[in-house]
Amino acid sequence: MDKTVISDTSCLISLNKLGLLHLLKLLYDKITITPEVKLEWGKPLPNWFIENHAENKELQSKLEGKLGKGEASSIVLALEQQPSIVIIDEIKARKIAQTYNLEIIGTLGILILAFKNGSLNNLENTLLQLKSNGFRVSDALLQNIIESSKSK
């Protein structure tokens, strides 16, 4: 059974700034977003994005007390659309998603996957550009990823 891939807004913004939004299509074919993510994104998305809303508004409201609307709705939809993968970057949101045993990947993971499958040629330059665009990641983690990628 194929997994539903649900994205929060942060990954879309980060990949779009790099001109690499298409990597999501190459890796997963279809990406599901919630109306809340669509609203946060605020502009048209390619037709391989599917909009779907979370049903459990009670849980969504509870999570919105701790997270943004896009993150909360994405986590709830991921719970409802099992098996699923949720693309989320914010540490607090990732920790909450982990408490629900959700499969999680973030922008860094997407870039690593794309590099490993040959869809991205220069991981190091892409990561440095990502960070210069304001993506928050420690220098130590970036260096670790870059070193690991060299042994590909």
FIVOZA-665071 format. One record per residue (C-alpha): residue in one letter; x, y, z; residue number from 1. Coordinates in Angstrom, 1 decimal. Each point is the difference from the previous one (the first is absolute). Example, Ala and Ser with C-alpha at 12.3 -4.5 7.8 and 13.67 -1.06 7.14 Angstrom:
A|12.3|-4.5|7.8|1
S|1.4|3.4|-0.7|2
//
This chain:
M|0.0|0.0|0.0|1
D|1.3|3.4|-0.9|2
K|0.5|2.6|2.7|3
T|-1.8|3.3|-0.1|4
V|2.6|2.8|0.1|5
I|-1.2|3.0|1.9|6
S|2.0|3.3|0.0|7
D|0.0|2.9|2.4|8
T|0.8|3.5|-1.5|9
S|3.6|0.3|1.1|10
C|1.4|-2.6|-2.4|11
L|-2.0|1.5|-2.9|12
I|1.4|3.5|0.7|13
S|3.6|-1.3|0.5|14
L|0.0|-2.1|-3.2|15
N|-1.7|2.8|-2.0|16
K|2.7|2.5|1.0|17
L|2.6|-2.4|-1.4|18
G|-2.0|-0.6|-3.2|19
L|-0.3|-3.6|1.0|20
L|-3.7|-0.5|0.8|21
H|-0.1|-2.6|-2.8|22
L|2.1|-2.3|2.1|23
L|-3.1|-0.9|1.9|24
K|-1.7|-1.2|-3.2|25
L|3.1|-2.0|-0.9|26
L|0.2|-1.7|3.4|27
Y|-3.7|-0.6|0.8|28
D|-2.1|0.7|-3.1|29
K|-2.9|1.6|2.0|30
I|0.1|2.2|3.1|31
T|-3.0|0.6|2.2|32
I|-0.5|3.3|1.7|33
T|-2.7|1.3|2.3|34
P|-2.1|3.2|-0.6|35
E|2.0|1.6|2.8|36
V|3.3|-0.7|-1.8|37
K|-1.5|1.3|-3.2|38
L|-1.0|3.2|1.7|39
E|3.5|0.4|1.6|40
W|1.6|-0.7|-3.4|41
G|-2.2|2.7|-1.6|42
K|0.6|-0.6|-3.6|43
P|-0.8|-2.6|-2.7|44
L|1.6|-3.4|0.3|45
P|0.6|-2.6|-2.8|46
N|-2.9|-2.4|-0.7|47
W|1.9|-2.9|1.6|48
F|-0.8|1.5|3.4|49
I|-3.3|-1.4|1.4|50
E|-1.9|1.9|2.6|51
N|-1.7|-1.9|2.8|52
H|-1.3|1.0|3.4|53
A|0.4|-1.6|3.3|54
E|-3.2|-1.3|1.5|55
N|1.0|0.0|3.7|56
K|-0.6|3.7|0.7|57
E|0.2|-0.6|3.8|58
L|3.6|-1.4|-0.2|59
Q|0.9|2.6|-2.6|60
S|-1.2|2.8|2.4|61
K|2.0|-1.6|2.9|62
L|3.2|-0.1|-2.1|63
E|-0.6|3.6|-1.2|64
G|0.5|1.0|3.6|65
K|3.6|-1.1|-0.4|66
L|0.7|0.3|-3.7|67
G|-0.9|2.0|-3.1|68
K|-3.2|-0.9|-1.9|69
G|1.9|-1.5|-2.9|70
E|2.1|-2.3|2.3|71
A|-3.0|-1.0|2.1|72
S|-2.2|-0.8|-3.0|73
S|2.8|-1.9|-1.7|74
I|0.6|-2.2|3.0|75
V|-3.7|-0.8|0.5|76
L|-0.4|-0.8|-3.7|77
A|3.1|-2.2|0.1|78
L|-1.6|-1.9|2.9|79
E|-3.2|-0.4|-2.0|80
Q|1.6|-1.0|-3.2|81
Q|2.1|-3.0|1.2|82
P|2.4|-1.1|-1.3|83
S|1.5|3.4|-0.5|84
I|3.1|2.1|0.1|85
V|-0.2|3.6|1.3|86
I|2.5|2.5|-1.3|87
I|0.7|2.4|2.9|88
D|3.0|2.0|1.1|89
E|-0.7|1.8|3.2|90
I|1.5|-1.9|3.0|91
K|-3.1|0.4|2.2|92
A|-2.3|-1.3|-2.6|93
R|2.3|-2.9|-0.8|94
K|0.1|-1.0|3.7|95
I|-3.8|0.1|0.2|96
A|-0.3|-2.0|-3.2|97
Q|2.4|-2.6|1.5|98
T|-2.2|-0.4|3.0|99
Y|-2.7|-1.3|-2.4|100
N|2.6|-2.3|-1.7|101
L|-0.3|1.8|-3.3|102
E|2.6|-0.5|-2.7|103
I|1.7|3.4|-0.4|104
I|2.4|1.5|-2.5|105
G|1.1|3.6|-0.4|106
T|1.5|2.2|-2.6|107
L|3.5|-1.3|0.7|108
G|-1.2|-3.5|-0.4|109
I|-1.7|0.8|-3.3|110
L|3.3|1.5|-1.3|111
I|2.0|-3.0|1.2|112
L|-2.5|-2.4|-1.7|113
A|0.1|2.0|-3.2|114
F|3.8|0.0|0.1|115
K|0.2|-3.8|0.6|116
N|-2.4|-0.7|-2.9|117
G|1.8|2.3|-2.4|118
S|-2.6|2.7|-0.2|119
L|2.3|2.5|1.7|120
N|3.5|0.4|-1.2|121
N|1.7|2.2|2.6|122
L|-1.3|-0.6|3.5|123
E|2.7|2.1|1.7|124
N|-0.7|3.2|-2.0|125
T|-3.8|-0.6|0.4|126
L|0.3|-0.3|3.8|127
L|2.2|3.1|0.3|128
Q|-2.5|1.9|-2.2|129
L|-2.9|-1.3|2.2|130
K|1.7|1.3|3.1|131
S|0.8|3.4|-1.6|132
N|-3.7|0.2|-0.9|133
G|-0.8|0.0|3.8|134
F|-0.6|-3.7|0.6|135
R|1.0|-0.7|3.6|136
V|2.4|-2.9|0.4|137
S|3.2|-0.3|2.0|138
D|3.3|0.2|-1.7|139
A|1.0|-3.4|1.6|140
L|-3.0|-1.7|-1.5|141
L|0.6|1.5|-3.5|142
Q|3.6|-1.0|0.1|143
N|-1.0|-3.6|1.1|144
I|-2.4|-0.3|-3.0|145
I|2.6|1.4|-2.4|146
E|2.7|-2.4|1.2|147
S|-2.4|-2.9|-0.2|148
S|-1.0|0.9|-3.5|149
K|3.5|-0.1|-1.2|150
S|0.2|-3.7|0.7|151
K|-2.9|-0.6|-2.3|152
//
